[in-house]
Amino acid sequence: MPKSPEPYTTEGERARAWREACGFSRRELAAQTGYAESSIAAIERGQWKPGQPVDEATMQTYRLACAAVALGVTFDWLTVRLRPMAADIVVGPEAYLPPRKG
């Protein structure tokens, strides 16, 4: 069961916790969002280069891309469509609750 995100103090730590709670490797999330694996790693570290933090606009764009993956939304600028979400992926607050019994 994933831990609650509250103990995480940085946006990058929360981004990593979300990815892990959804069961994505960096490679899988990269394939879904179009981000390079190295970019995802940098976002999760909170720094593009030593001493150069990820700016808020970049973080907001990344959050939107992750939200689209979580919601099953894809777009190619000509169409926006919903695709079925995997039944075993739980997102949102429910991801942090114990599994329901029976």
N, CA, C and O atoms as a GROMACS GRO file, in nm:
protein
  408
    1MET      N    1   0.084  -0.118   0.000
    1MET     CA    2   0.000   0.000   0.000
    1MET      C    3   0.088   0.124   0.000
    1MET      O    4   0.179   0.134   0.083
    2PRO      N    5   0.064   0.220  -0.092
    2PRO     CA    6   0.145   0.340  -0.095
    2PRO      C    7   0.127   0.423   0.032
    2PRO      O    8   0.022   0.422   0.094
    3LYS      N    9   0.232   0.494   0.066
    3LYS     CA   10   0.224   0.582   0.182
    3LYS      C   11   0.149   0.709   0.143
    3LYS      O   12   0.144   0.746   0.025
    4SER      N   13   0.093   0.774   0.241
    4SER     CA   14   0.028   0.903   0.220
    4SER      C   15   0.133   1.004   0.175
    4SER      O   16   0.247   0.997   0.221
    5PRO      N   17   0.097   1.098   0.086
    5PRO     CA   18   0.197   1.192   0.037
    5PRO      C   19   0.239   1.297   0.139
    5PRO      O   20   0.336   1.369   0.115
    6GLU      N   21   0.172   1.309   0.251
    6GLU     CA   22   0.203   1.414   0.348
    6GLU      C   23   0.348   1.415   0.394
    6GLU      O   24   0.403   1.524   0.412
    7PRO      N   25   0.414   1.300   0.415
    7PRO     CA   26   0.552   1.307   0.464
    7PRO      C   27   0.649   1.367   0.362
    7PRO      O   28   0.760   1.406   0.399
    8TYR      N   29   0.610   1.376   0.236
    8TYR     CA   30   0.700   1.425   0.133
    8TYR      C   31   0.702   1.578   0.138
    8TYR      O   32   0.596   1.641   0.138
    9THR      N   33   0.820   1.635   0.140
    9THR     CA   34   0.831   1.778   0.160
    9THR      C   35   0.850   1.856   0.031
    9THR      O   36   0.827   1.977   0.030
   10THR      N   37   0.891   1.792  -0.076
   10THR     CA   38   0.912   1.865  -0.201
   10THR      C   39   0.815   1.817  -0.308
   10THR      O   40   0.761   1.706  -0.301
   11GLU      N   41   0.794   1.902  -0.406
   11GLU     CA   42   0.709   1.867  -0.519
   11GLU      C   43   0.766   1.746  -0.592
   11GLU      O   44   0.690   1.660  -0.637
   12GLY      N   45   0.897   1.739  -0.605
   12GLY     CA   46   0.961   1.625  -0.670
   12GLY      C   47   0.936   1.495  -0.597
   12GLY      O   48   0.912   1.392  -0.660
   13GLU      N   49   0.941   1.498  -0.463
   13GLU     CA   50   0.912   1.378  -0.384
   13GLU      C   51   0.768   1.335  -0.402
   13GLU      O   52   0.739   1.216  -0.410
   14ARG      N   53   0.677   1.432  -0.409
   14ARG     CA   54   0.535   1.398  -0.432
   14ARG      C   55   0.515   1.340  -0.571
   14ARG      O   56   0.436   1.247  -0.589
   15ALA      N   57   0.587   1.395  -0.671
   15ALA     CA   58   0.578   1.343  -0.807
   15ALA      C   59   0.624   1.197  -0.813
   15ALA      O   60   0.561   1.114  -0.878
   16ARG      N   61   0.733   1.168  -0.745
   16ARG     CA   62   0.784   1.030  -0.742
   16ARG      C   63   0.686   0.938  -0.670
   16ARG      O   64   0.659   0.827  -0.716
   17ALA      N   65   0.631   0.984  -0.557
   17ALA     CA   66   0.535   0.902  -0.482
   17ALA      C   67   0.412   0.873  -0.567
   17ALA      O   68   0.360   0.761  -0.565
   18TRP      N   69   0.366   0.972  -0.643
   18TRP     CA   70   0.249   0.950  -0.730
   18TRP      C   71   0.281   0.845  -0.836
   18TRP      O   72   0.203   0.753  -0.859
   19ARG      N   73   0.399   0.860  -0.900
   19ARG     CA   74   0.437   0.764  -1.004
   19ARG      C   75   0.444   0.623  -0.949
   19ARG      O   76   0.394   0.529  -1.010
   20GLU      N   77   0.507   0.608  -0.833
   20GLU     CA   78   0.520   0.476  -0.772
   20GLU      C   79   0.384   0.422  -0.727
   20GLU      O   80   0.358   0.303  -0.740
   21ALA      N   81   0.297   0.509  -0.674
   21ALA     CA   82   0.164   0.464  -0.630
   21ALA      C   83   0.082   0.414  -0.748
   21ALA      O   84   0.001   0.323  -0.734
   22CYS      N   85   0.105   0.473  -0.866
   22CYS     CA   86   0.034   0.429  -0.986
   22CYS      C   87   0.099   0.306  -1.049
   22CYS      O   88   0.044   0.248  -1.143
   23GLY      N   89   0.216   0.267  -0.998
   23GLY     CA   90   0.282   0.147  -1.048
   23GLY      C   91   0.361   0.170  -1.176
   23GLY      O   92   0.393   0.074  -1.246
   24PHE      N   93   0.394   0.295  -1.207
   24PHE     CA   94   0.471   0.324  -1.328
   24PHE      C   95   0.620   0.327  -1.298
   24PHE      O   96   0.663   0.381  -1.196
   25SER      N   97   0.698   0.269  -1.387
   25SER     CA   98   0.842   0.294  -1.386
   25SER      C   99   0.862   0.428  -1.457
   25SER      O  100   0.770   0.479  -1.520
   26ARG      N  101   0.980   0.484  -1.446
   26ARG     CA  102   1.007   0.609  -1.520
   26ARG      C  103   0.991   0.585  -1.670
   26ARG      O  104   0.938   0.670  -1.742
   27ARG      N  105   1.037   0.471  -1.716
   27ARG     CA  106   1.026   0.439  -1.859
   27ARG      C  107   0.880   0.434  -1.903
   27ARG      O  108   0.844   0.487  -2.009
   28GLU      N  109   0.794   0.370  -1.823
   28GLU     CA  110   0.652   0.360  -1.858
   28GLU      C  111   0.586   0.497  -1.858
   28GLU      O  112   0.508   0.529  -1.948
   29LEU      N  113   0.616   0.579  -1.757
   29LEU     CA  114   0.557   0.712  -1.752
   29LEU      C  115   0.609   0.798  -1.867
   29LEU      O  116   0.534   0.878  -1.923
   30ALA      N  117   0.735   0.782  -1.902
   30ALA     CA  118   0.791   0.856  -2.016
   30ALA      C  119   0.715   0.821  -2.144
   30ALA      O  120   0.684   0.910  -2.223
   31ALA      N  121   0.686   0.694  -2.163
   31ALA     CA  122   0.613   0.652  -2.283
   31ALA      C  123   0.473   0.711  -2.286
   31ALA      O  124   0.421   0.742  -2.393
   32GLN      N  125   0.412   0.726  -2.170
   32GLN     CA  126   0.275   0.779  -2.162
   32GLN      C  127   0.269   0.931  -2.174
   32GLN      O  128   0.173   0.984  -2.230
   33THR      N  129   0.371   1.002  -2.124
   33THR     CA  130   0.366   1.148  -2.120
   33THR      C  131   0.447   1.216  -2.230
   33THR      O  132   0.422   1.333  -2.261
   34GLY      N  133   0.542   1.145  -2.288
   34GLY     CA  134   0.629   1.207  -2.387
   34GLY      C  135   0.753   1.272  -2.326
   34GLY      O  136   0.837   1.325  -2.398
   35TYR      N  137   0.764   1.268  -2.193
   35TYR     CA  138   0.884   1.319  -2.127
   35TYR      C  139   0.995   1.214  -2.138
   35TYR      O  140   0.967   1.094  -2.140
   36ALA      N  141   1.119   1.259  -2.144
   36ALA     CA  142   1.233   1.168  -2.140
   36ALA      C  143   1.247   1.114  -1.998
   36ALA      O  144   1.215   1.183  -1.901
   37GLU      N  145   1.296   0.991  -1.985
   37GLU     CA  146   1.320   0.935  -1.852
   37GLU      C  147   1.410   1.025  -1.769
   37GLU      O  148   1.389   1.043  -1.650
   38SER      N  149   1.511   1.083  -1.833
   38SER     CA  150   1.603   1.171  -1.761
   38SER      C  151   1.533   1.297  -1.711
   38SER      O  152   1.568   1.350  -1.606
   39SER      N  153   1.434   1.345  -1.786
   39SER     CA  154   1.357   1.462  -1.741
   39SER      C  155   1.271   1.427  -1.621
   39SER      O  156   1.260   1.506  -1.527
   40ILE      N  157   1.211   1.308  -1.623
   40ILE     CA  158   1.131   1.264  -1.509
   40ILE      C  159   1.219   1.252  -1.385
   40ILE      O  160   1.180   1.293  -1.276
   41ALA      N  161   1.338   1.195  -1.402
   41ALA     CA  162   1.431   1.183  -1.289
   41ALA      C  163   1.469   1.320  -1.236
   41ALA      O  164   1.475   1.340  -1.115
   42ALA      N  165   1.494   1.416  -1.325
   42ALA     CA  166   1.530   1.552  -1.282
   42ALA      C  167   1.415   1.618  -1.208
   42ALA      O  168   1.436   1.684  -1.107
   43ILE      N  169   1.293   1.601  -1.258
   43ILE     CA  170   1.176   1.658  -1.191
   43ILE      C  171   1.161   1.598  -1.052
   43ILE      O  172   1.134   1.669  -0.956
   44GLU      N  173   1.180   1.467  -1.042
   44GLU     CA  174   1.168   1.401  -0.911
   44GLU      C  175   1.279   1.444  -0.815
   44GLU      O  176   1.259   1.444  -0.694
   45ARG      N  177   1.394   1.481  -0.868
   45ARG     CA  178   1.503   1.535  -0.784
   45ARG      C  179   1.477   1.682  -0.750
   45ARG      O  180   1.528   1.734  -0.651
   46GLY      N  181   1.396   1.747  -0.835
   46GLY     CA  182   1.368   1.889  -0.815
   46GLY      C  183   1.474   1.980  -0.874
   46GLY      O  184   1.471   2.101  -0.850
   47GLN      N  185   1.566   1.924  -0.952
   47GLN     CA  186   1.674   2.004  -1.011
   47GLN      C  187   1.707   1.954  -1.151
   47GLN      O  188   1.725   1.834  -1.173
   48TRP      N  189   1.715   2.049  -1.246
   48TRP     CA  190   1.761   2.012  -1.380
   48TRP      C  191   1.910   1.987  -1.378
   48TRP      O  192   1.959   1.889  -1.432
   49LYS      N  193   1.982   2.078  -1.314
   49LYS     CA  194   2.127   2.069  -1.296
   49LYS      C  195   2.154   2.110  -1.152
   49LYS      O  196   2.070   2.174  -1.090
   50PRO      N  197   2.270   2.074  -1.097
   50PRO     CA  198   2.298   2.117  -0.960
   50PRO      C  199   2.280   2.268  -0.944
   50PRO      O  200   2.337   2.347  -1.020
   51GLY      N  201   2.200   2.306  -0.848
   51GLY     CA  202   2.176   2.447  -0.822
   51GLY      C  203   2.072   2.512  -0.911
   51GLY      O  204   2.043   2.631  -0.895
   52GLN      N  205   2.015   2.437  -1.005
   52GLN     CA  206   1.912   2.492  -1.094
   52GLN      C  207   1.781   2.417  -1.072
   52GLN      O  208   1.758   2.312  -1.132
   53PRO      N  209   1.695   2.471  -0.986
   53PRO     CA  210   1.570   2.401  -0.956
   53PRO      C  211   1.476   2.398  -1.076
   53PRO      O  212   1.485   2.480  -1.167
   54VAL      N  213   1.386   2.300  -1.074
   54VAL     CA  214   1.281   2.292  -1.176
   54VAL      C  215   1.186   2.409  -1.151
   54VAL      O  216   1.138   2.427  -1.039
   55ASP      N  217   1.159   2.488  -1.255
   55ASP     CA  218   1.073   2.604  -1.239
   55ASP      C  219   0.925   2.563  -1.228
   55ASP      O  220   0.888   2.453  -1.268
   56GLU      N  221   0.844   2.651  -1.174
   56GLU     CA  222   0.703   2.621  -1.149
   56GLU      C  223   0.626   2.593  -1.278
   56GLU      O  224   0.540   2.505  -1.279
   57ALA      N  225   0.655   2.664  -1.386
   57ALA     CA  226   0.584   2.640  -1.512
   57ALA      C  227   0.611   2.499  -1.563
   57ALA      O  228   0.519   2.432  -1.612
   58THR      N  229   0.734   2.454  -1.553
   58THR     CA  230   0.768   2.318  -1.596
   58THR      C  231   0.698   2.216  -1.507
   58THR      O  232   0.645   2.116  -1.557
   59MET      N  233   0.698   2.240  -1.377
   59MET     CA  234   0.632   2.147  -1.285
   59MET      C  235   0.482   2.141  -1.312
   59MET      O  236   0.422   2.034  -1.305
   60GLN      N  237   0.421   2.256  -1.342
   60GLN     CA  238   0.278   2.258  -1.370
   60GLN      C  239   0.247   2.179  -1.497
   60GLN      O  240   0.150   2.103  -1.501
   61THR      N  241   0.328   2.196  -1.600
   61THR     CA  242   0.308   2.120  -1.724
   61THR      C  243   0.323   1.971  -1.699
   61THR      O  244   0.246   1.891  -1.753
   62TYR      N  245   0.421   1.933  -1.618
   62TYR     CA  246   0.442   1.792  -1.585
   62TYR      C  247   0.322   1.737  -1.508
   62TYR      O  248   0.277   1.625  -1.535
   63ARG      N  249   0.270   1.815  -1.411
   63ARG     CA  250   0.152   1.770  -1.336
   63ARG      C  251   0.034   1.747  -1.429
   63ARG      O  252  -0.040   1.649  -1.413
   64LEU      N  253   0.014   1.836  -1.526
   64LEU     CA  254  -0.096   1.820  -1.620
   64LEU      C  255  -0.078   1.694  -1.705
   64LEU      O  256  -0.174   1.622  -1.731
   65ALA      N  257   0.045   1.668  -1.749
   65ALA     CA  258   0.071   1.547  -1.828
   65ALA      C  259   0.042   1.422  -1.745
   65ALA      O  260  -0.017   1.326  -1.795
   66CYS      N  261   0.084   1.423  -1.618
   66CYS     CA  262   0.058   1.308  -1.530
   66CYS      C  263  -0.091   1.292  -1.503
   66CYS      O  264  -0.142   1.180  -1.498
   67ALA      N  265  -0.161   1.404  -1.486
   67ALA     CA  266  -0.306   1.398  -1.464
   67ALA      C  267  -0.375   1.338  -1.586
   67ALA      O  268  -0.468   1.259  -1.572
   68ALA      N  269  -0.330   1.375  -1.706
   68ALA     CA  270  -0.388   1.318  -1.827
   68ALA      C  271  -0.369   1.168  -1.832
   68ALA      O  272  -0.460   1.094  -1.868
   69VAL      N  273  -0.250   1.121  -1.794
   69VAL     CA  274  -0.224   0.977  -1.790
   69VAL      C  275  -0.317   0.911  -1.689
   69VAL      O  276  -0.378   0.809  -1.718
   70ALA      N  277  -0.329   0.971  -1.570
   70ALA     CA  278  -0.413   0.913  -1.466
   70ALA      C  279  -0.559   0.906  -1.508
   70ALA      O  280  -0.630   0.813  -1.471
   71LEU      N  281  -0.604   1.005  -1.584
   71LEU     CA  282  -0.743   1.010  -1.626
   71LEU      C  283  -0.769   0.936  -1.757
   71LEU      O  284  -0.884   0.921  -1.798
   72GLY      N  285  -0.663   0.891  -1.821
   72GLY     CA  286  -0.679   0.818  -1.947
   72GLY      C  287  -0.705   0.910  -2.065
   72GLY      O  288  -0.767   0.867  -2.163
   73VAL      N  289  -0.659   1.034  -2.060
   73VAL     CA  290  -0.680   1.130  -2.168
   73VAL      C  291  -0.557   1.131  -2.258
   73VAL      O  292  -0.444   1.137  -2.211
   74THR      N  293  -0.581   1.124  -2.388
   74THR     CA  294  -0.473   1.141  -2.485
   74THR      C  295  -0.514   1.249  -2.582
   74THR      O  296  -0.633   1.270  -2.606
   75PHE      N  297  -0.418   1.318  -2.638
   75PHE     CA  298  -0.449   1.416  -2.742
   75PHE      C  299  -0.331   1.429  -2.837
   75PHE      O  300  -0.216   1.405  -2.800
   76ASP      N  301  -0.363   1.468  -2.959
   76ASP     CA  302  -0.258   1.490  -3.058
   76ASP      C  303  -0.274   1.628  -3.123
   76ASP      O  304  -0.228   1.649  -3.235
   77TRP      N  305  -0.339   1.720  -3.056
   77TRP     CA  306  -0.369   1.856  -3.098
   77TRP      C  307  -0.481   1.862  -3.200
   77TRP      O  308  -0.536   1.970  -3.222
   78LEU      N  309  -0.517   1.754  -3.261
   78LEU     CA  310  -0.632   1.752  -3.351
   78LEU      C  311  -0.752   1.687  -3.285
   78LEU      O  312  -0.867   1.722  -3.312
   79THR      N  313  -0.724   1.592  -3.197
   79THR     CA  314  -0.832   1.522  -3.128
   79THR      C  315  -0.796   1.505  -2.982
   79THR      O  316  -0.678   1.494  -2.946
   80VAL      N  317  -0.895   1.504  -2.900
   80VAL     CA  318  -0.879   1.469  -2.760
   80VAL      C  319  -0.972   1.353  -2.737
   80VAL      O  320  -1.090   1.360  -2.772
   81ARG      N  321  -0.921   1.246  -2.679
   81ARG     CA  322  -1.008   1.130  -2.656
   81ARG      C  323  -0.975   1.066  -2.523
   81ARG      O  324  -0.865   1.080  -2.470
   82LEU      N  325  -1.072   0.996  -2.470
   82LEU     CA  326  -1.052   0.919  -2.347
   82LEU      C  327  -1.024   0.776  -2.387
   82LEU      O  328  -1.088   0.723  -2.478
   83ARG      N  329  -0.931   0.714  -2.320
   83ARG     CA  330  -0.907   0.572  -2.342
   83ARG      C  331  -0.938   0.501  -2.212
   83ARG      O  332  -0.930   0.562  -2.105
   84PRO      N  333  -0.973   0.375  -2.218
   84PRO     CA  334  -1.005   0.303  -2.094
   84PRO      C  335  -0.886   0.301  -2.000
   84PRO      O  336  -0.772   0.280  -2.043
   85MET      N  337  -0.913   0.324  -1.874
   85MET     CA  338  -0.807   0.322  -1.774
   85MET      C  339  -0.796   0.180  -1.720
   85MET      O  340  -0.897   0.112  -1.701
   86ALA      N  341  -0.674   0.138  -1.694
   86ALA     CA  342  -0.654   0.004  -1.638
   86ALA      C  343  -0.729  -0.008  -1.506
   86ALA      O  344  -0.724   0.082  -1.422
   87ALA      N  345  -0.798  -0.117  -1.489
   87ALA     CA  346  -0.880  -0.136  -1.369
   87ALA      C  347  -0.798  -0.147  -1.243
   87ALA      O  348  -0.848  -0.120  -1.134
   88ASP      N  349  -0.672  -0.186  -1.255
   88ASP     CA  350  -0.592  -0.206  -1.135
   88ASP      C  351  -0.514  -0.081  -1.093
   88ASP      O  352  -0.439  -0.085  -0.995
   89ILE      N  353  -0.531   0.029  -1.165
   89ILE     CA  354  -0.465   0.154  -1.127
   89ILE      C  355  -0.563   0.238  -1.049
   89ILE      O  356  -0.672   0.270  -1.097
   90VAL      N  357  -0.524   0.275  -0.928
   90VAL     CA  358  -0.608   0.359  -0.843
   90VAL      C  359  -0.536   0.492  -0.827
   90VAL      O  360  -0.419   0.496  -0.791
   91VAL      N  361  -0.608   0.600  -0.855
   91VAL     CA  362  -0.549   0.733  -0.841
   91VAL      C  363  -0.633   0.815  -0.745
   91VAL      O  364  -0.746   0.778  -0.713
   92GLY      N  365  -0.579   0.925  -0.701
   92GLY     CA  366  -0.651   1.012  -0.609
   92GLY      C  367  -0.638   0.964  -0.467
   92GLY      O  368  -0.557   0.876  -0.437
   93PRO      N  369  -0.718   1.022  -0.377
   93PRO     CA  370  -0.709   0.987  -0.236
   93PRO      C  371  -0.728   0.838  -0.209
   93PRO      O  372  -0.673   0.784  -0.113
   94GLU      N  373  -0.806   0.771  -0.294
   94GLU     CA  374  -0.832   0.628  -0.274
   94GLU      C  375  -0.704   0.546  -0.283
   94GLU      O  376  -0.698   0.435  -0.228
   95ALA      N  377  -0.604   0.598  -0.350
   95ALA     CA  378  -0.478   0.524  -0.365
   95ALA      C  379  -0.408   0.503  -0.232
   95ALA      O  380  -0.323   0.415  -0.219
   96TYR      N  381  -0.444   0.583  -0.132
   96TYR     CA  382  -0.377   0.576  -0.003
   96TYR      C  383  -0.460   0.505   0.104
   96TYR      O  384  -0.419   0.498   0.219
   97LEU      N  385  -0.575   0.453   0.065
   97LEU     CA  386  -0.660   0.382   0.159
   97LEU      C  387  -0.629   0.233   0.156
   97LEU      O  388  -0.584   0.182   0.053
   98PRO      N  389  -0.652   0.163   0.267
   98PRO     CA  390  -0.633   0.018   0.264
   98PRO      C  391  -0.733  -0.045   0.167
   98PRO      O  392  -0.841   0.010   0.147
   99PRO      N  393  -0.699  -0.158   0.108
   99PRO     CA  394  -0.792  -0.225   0.016
   99PRO      C  395  -0.923  -0.259   0.087
   99PRO      O  396  -0.925  -0.291   0.206
  100ARG      N  397  -1.031  -0.252   0.011
  100ARG     CA  398  -1.162  -0.287   0.066
  100ARG      C  399  -1.172  -0.438   0.079
  100ARG      O  400  -1.124  -0.512  -0.007
  101LYS      N  401  -1.235  -0.482   0.186
  101LYS     CA  402  -1.255  -0.626   0.207
  101LYS      C  403  -1.394  -0.664   0.156
  101LYS      O  404  -1.493  -0.595   0.178
  102GLY      N  405  -1.395  -0.781   0.086
  102GLY     CA  406  -1.519  -0.842   0.041
  102GLY      C  407  -1.607  -0.747  -0.022
  102GLY      O  408  -1.717  -0.785  -0.065
   0.00000   0.00000   0.00000
